């Protein structure tokens, strides 16, 4: 192999997140021979319902890619080679492996992995971190965060496996250094990608079969749903609730919502009513640790909101819902759902849930039997609010009624406790003023 100016680096699939051991290559964003800049997205990797963009750790030229789209590769496997600066390496014909060019379908065809591996430690650092050797263990996303916060990685004590520096380590150093300054939010480079474009309308001709690869978000949804149905012992409990008072309260708050620029749906009211009910029945806010045979009760209340996106179901998580107001919940629901729909979610958006809500009411249906977001033990289905004649104080009146359908893991929660929990939830929803004394 002829030498080129700069350093050659074999890029391995990084440790994208805690507990992630492999990822699916869903899309190559670069081709062999292409020049890339520092932090330019190179490849999309699917993991845990999210397609993570992996940025370039150095500026240079792509010499080869070594994994196919749709292939699942373990963390630590070489997936591409970059030469820093210059142009792509020239190889004598006798030595040249199969080219990593484009296939007939326009996708990258991986070249064989190189026989010799240039140690990553030889790669030079970007100018913004001239004194930090590349062999500091950190993912590209962590390095990007460190540069955004002007934190020197060489001065950060890593808490991850083998001393790996995590984003939390960088954030702690930053906040410890700037504790006397007003805090600001900083973007994280690892984003969840799900195209905001609507899926193309599919028409299958009579007598024809169309085969679509099960990959990306749809593959992860299939895996998660199968795991949940195989692991959790599902049962669903359905009850109806009179939402007339909540409907009136939301209507009364319409002017304030417009003034604040907040989209106020019914979900914040339901979330507020869930908190005291869950505190009375903590087993609904838990998970089952099968390895250690322990039921893990959660002191945090982090609610996942199942969100319909163009590419499939995603569940962004609102953290610490018990400490947030109706307005804060409304704003965060809108922000998280819009990020998910537009392909801008961050990995942190999808982690740490303790309880999940799924809302099909805006689409229709009487009630649902939702699948538990494993390893949580319960998921609440929120359905359409419809006006119906009801008997109140022996009088037939029109009320705003809604069915609630909750699927629960019977290994952890008995049916009687699920019914009692639902009764408490209905107690607060039917008269939200009771939340003041909860």
N, C-alpha and C positions, 0 to 999 in steps of 0.2 A: 504494500500500500504506500503510495506516494504521500509524503508529508504535506500538510497545509499549515498556514500560519495559525497559531493559536493552539488551544487544547481540545482534544477529542474526549467526549464524555458519553458513556453509556448510561442512559436515564432509566432508572427502575421505577416500577409502579410504587408510588409512595404510600405510607400508612395514612390513608385519607382521614380516618377517624378512629376513636377508641373502639376496639372490638372488631374492626373490619379487617378481614384476612384476604379478601379477593375482590375483584371488580370486573364488570363486563365492559369491554370496549364497545361503546355504542356508535361513536363517530370519530373519524380522524379529521382534524381541522387543518392539518399540514400534510404536505407530500414531500418525498425525497427530493432534494435539490432546492427546496424552498428556504429562503432566508426568514428568520424569526427574530423578533426583538425581545428584550427582557420582559417577562410576565405575559407575553402573548399566548393566548389559549392554544394548546397543541392538540388536545384529545379530550373527548367527553367519556367519562367512566361512570357507569351506573353502580350504585351501591346503596342499599337500604332505602329504596323508593326514590332515590335522587340521582340525577346525572350530574356528576361533578366535573367542572372544567379544570383541567390540570394545566397550569401556565408554564412557560419556558423558564428554567432556572438561570439561563445565560442567553445572551444574544449570539446568534451564529447561524449555521446552515444545517438543515436536517439531512443526514447522510443515509438514514434508512429507518423503516418502521418494522417491528418484529412481532406484531400481533394483528389478527384479522378483526374486522368489525363483527360483533356478535360473539367473539371469543371471551371466555372468562379466564382471567389470569390472576395468579397469586401475588400478594404484596411482595415486592423484592425482585420480581422478574424484570429483565431488561425489555423495554417495549419500544425504545427508539435510541438512535445515536445522533448526537449533535457535535459539530465542530465549531469551536468558538471563532468567530470572525472568518474572513476569507471566503472561499467558495467550497462547494462540496468536493470531497476527496476524489481524486482520479485514480483509477485502479487499472493495472495492466489487464488485457483481455483474459490472460491465463488465470488470473486470480479473481476476476470479477464474479461475484455470486449472482444468483438470479435477481434481476432488477426489481425494486419495490415500486413499480409504476402503477398506473391506473388500469383496472380491469375493464371489460366491456361495459360493465354497469357503471363505471366511473368511480369505483371505490378503490382504495389503496390495496395492492396485493403485497403482503409482507415479504421482505427479503429474509433469508436465513440469518439467525443471530450471529454476530461476529465471533470469531474464534478467540480473539484477544480482547480483554476488557480493560479499558483505561480506567484506573481508579478515580472515583468521583472526587477524591480529595485533591486531585491535580487541577480541577477546574478553578479558574480564577473567580473572584467575587465581583459583583457589580460595584460601580464607583461609589454607590451610597453606603457600602459596607466594606471598605478597603481592608479593614483589619480583622475580618472574621473569616476563618478558614471554612471551606465548603464542607469539611467533614464534621462540623457541628450538626448533630442529628436534629433535623427539623423538616417538616413538609414545606412544599412551595408556598402553600397558603399561610403558614406560620411565618415564613421569611418575608412574604409580602406585608403581613400585618406589622412585623417588626420594623420594616422600612417606613410604613405609613406613620408609625408612632415614634420613629427615630430612636428605637431601642436597639442596642448592639447585642446581637445574639451571643457573641462570645462572652458576654457578662451575665447571661441568664443561666440560672441553675435549672436544668431540665428535670421535670418530675415524671416524664413518661418512661416507657420501657427502654432499658439500656441508656438512660440519661437523655432521652429525646426531649427536646424543647417543644412544649405545646403552646397553643394560642393562649391558654389560660395563664401559663408562666409569663408570657410576654405581657399580657394585660396587667398582671399583678405588678410586674416591674414598672410598667408605665404609670399605673395608678399610685404606686408607692412613691414614685419620683415627683408626680404632679398633684399630690393630694391637696395642696393649697390653691390649685388652679381650678376654674370651672371645668367640669367634665364635658366632653363632647363625644358624639358617637363617631366611630370610624368604620369604613367599609371593610368587609372581609372578602378576600378574593375568591374563595371557594363558593361558587353559586350553584344552585340547583337549576337545571335547564329543562324546561318543557315548553316547546314552541307555542307562542300565543296564537298562531294561525289555526283556524278551524280545520279539522281533518277533512280531506277531500271526500266528496260523496262517492261511495263505492257502488257500482252497478255490476252485478254478475249476470252474464248472459245465460239464457236457458240451456241446460245441459252442460254448462261449464263449471269448473271448480277453480276457485282462487285461493292460493295458499299464502298466508301472511306469517312471516317469522315471529315467533313469540319472543320478544326481546324488549329491552329498555324498561320503561315504567310498567308497561303491561305485564312483563315477565315477573317483575318484583311484586306487583299486586297479586298475581297468581300464586306466587310462592308464599306470600304473607297470609292470604286467605286460606290456602291449603294447610299451612302450619297451624293457624288458629282453629280450624275445624277439626284437625287431627288431635290437637293438644287440649283445647278447652272443651269442657262438657257443657255445651250451649243449652240454655233454655230462655224463652222470651216471655216476659210479663207485659201485658197491655192494660192500660187504664186510660180513662178520659178525664180531662180537666177543663173546668170553666175558666176561660181566659178573658172574660168580659172586662174585668177590672184592669188587667194588664193592657188590653187593647185601648181602654180609655186613658190609662196613664201614658202610654206611648203617644197617643193622639194629642194629649195635653202638652207633651214635651216637643211636639213637632217644630214650633217656632224657635225654641231654644236650640234644637238640633241644627236647624238651618243657620242660626246665628253662629254656632260653633263650627259649622262646616262638617258636621258628623252625620254619617248615615246610620240612623238608629233603627235597628231591626229588633225582633223579639228575642234573639239569642242572649243579649246582655241580661235581660230580665230573668231568663231561664237559668243562666249561669249563677246569678246572685241567689236564686232560690235553691240551687243545688248545694251551695256551700254549707249552710247549716244542716241540711239533710245528710250530707256526707260526713260531717263532724259527728252527728249522732250515730251514723252507721259506717264506721271507718273501714269495714271490710270491703265496701264497694270502691274504695280508693286504695287498692292494694294490688299486689301481684303475687304469684306463687313461684317460689324458688324450688324447682323440682330437684336440683342437684343436692341441695342441703335440706330438703324437706321442711321448708319454712314458709309461712305466709308473711309477706313483707308489707306492713302497714305504712303508708306514705304520709309524712307530715306536711308535704307540699301539695298544693292544689294546682296542677298544670293540666289544662284542658285542651285536648286535641279537637280541632274543628275539621271534620271531613269535608274536603273541597273538591268540587268537580272542575277539572281542568281539561283543555283540549287533548292532552295526551293521556288522561286517566286520573284516577283518584289519588289525591295527596292529602296528608293530615298535618298541617302546620299546628304548632302548639303555643297557646297563650300561657306564659309562666305566671305563677303567683296570682291567680285570679282573685283570691280572697283579699288581696291588698289593693285592689283597683276599683275605681268607681264605675258606674254605668257608662259614663262618657269615655273613660279610658278604655274600657272593654270594647265599646262600639268602634272606637278609632282603631284599636289594635286588630280586631276582627277584620275590618275593611283592609287595613294595610297588609296583613298576612295573607288574606285570600287573594288580593290583587297581585301580590308578589308571586304567589303560587301559579295563578292563571297566566301571568306574563313571563314565567320562566325566570324569575329573579329571586326565588327563595334561597336562603342560606342554610347550610347544614344545621346550624343551631335552631332554625325554625322548626325542624322536624324531629327534634330529640326531647326526651325528658317527660313525655306525657304520663299522666296518672289516671286519666278518665277521658273518654271521648264522646263527642256529640256528633250526630249525623243528621242533617236537615234536608229531607226530601219534600218538605211542605211547599216550597216555592214551585215545585214541578207538578206535584199532585199525589194522589194515592190516599187511602184511608189510614193505613199504618204499615210499618215495615217490620221485618225480623232481621235486624242488622247483625253483621258478623263482628265479634269482639276484636278489638285492635290489640292482639296478643303482644306482650304478656300481661296487659291490663286484664282486669276481671269483669269489666262492665262497659257497655256502650249504650247511650240513650238516643233513641230515634225520635226526632222532633218532626211532627207531621203538620198537615195543613190545618189552619184555623177556619172553621166554617160556621155560619149562622144556622142554628137548629132550634126547633121548639123544645123547651125543657120545662119540667115541672118544678117550680120554686114556690115554697109556702102554699102548696096546693093550687097554684095558679100556673097556667101555661104561658110562658114568656119566651121571647127570642134571646138566645145567649150565643156568645162566641165560644164554640167548643173545639177542643183539640184532643187527638189521641196521642199518648206517649207510649212508646214501645221500647222496652229495655231488655237487651240480651245480657245474660250473666253467666259466669263460669260456675256451674253447680258444684264443682270441687271445693270452692271457697265460700260460696254464698248459698244458703238454703232459700227455697221459694218463699217461705213465710217472711224471712228477713227482707227479701226483695220487695214483697208486697208492703211491708211496714215502711220501708224506705220510700217507695213510691207515694204512699199516703202522706208522708211528711213533705215531700216535694210538692204534691198537690195542695197541701195545706198552705204553703207559702205562695204558690202561684195564684190560687183562687182569691187571695187577698194579700197583695204584695205589701200592704202597710205593715203586716206582721213581721216583715224583715227588719223593721226598725228595732224590734225587741228581741231579735234572734241572737 
